[in-house]
């Protein structure tokens, strides 16, 4: 794992872009002050995605297909579509979220912007059967194990790029409390939560590496914009590397937690062995 250098593919968003106005980030006076953090966040995320798509070779294709898991209001989804369309990549983007009202609003805004191949779908990520393959799977702050759903989708399809900013990890925290593997040393609740977050994301990195992905861990925006600013940026580089799964199992044993949802889904799918 390495920390990515500042992107050379700087993405400048015009405040007068229609999608920014339709989604409420800006108006005809410019970026709304209360939305400035979100504006910077989606710009930086899209910048990193463009770098990873370039590294993977996907930017040389005639069409790039992306799925956004836990899309919410679709700020990032629109930004990605806008970027790819401006680079003549004829994008197809599907956004999935449980919130039916937000998905309906997303489709209405997509129509207003003329984004013909941008669709918002209401449903569970792990039950969605859209295209058989997406070049990139992205997820910005999908809560708890929803991040695992996004990672698994990318791994199952062998997507060229997987970008996830995890949020609200709870699964490992429960395991740590039950096994008391760290609580005998760490009594402060905040510290234990932070340790659980780090342990979870490090476990995800090793599982991604086991499938031949190079993984960069990035603080993709400054902490004053959001405290949830860690991004796992994975690019497919090779075939499976079982040594990383063996490393993961040792890690799980040494730390003292039961595992994570991503591991179980990969086992069920036959990706690990």
Secondary structure, 3 states (H helix, E strand, C coil): CECCCCCCCCCCCCCCCHHHHHCCCEECCEECHHHHHHHHHHHHHHHHHHHHHHHHCHHHCCCCEEEEECCCCCHHHHHHHHHHHHCCCCCEEEEEECCHHHHHHHHHHHHHHCCCCEEEEECCHHHCCCCCCCCEEEEEEEECCHHHHHHHHHHHHCCCEEEEEEECCCHHHHHHHHHCCCCCCCCCHHHHHHHHHHHHHHHHHHHHHCCCEEEEEEECCCCCCCCCCEEEEEEECCCCCHHHHHHHHHHHHHHCCCCCHHHHHHHHHCCCC
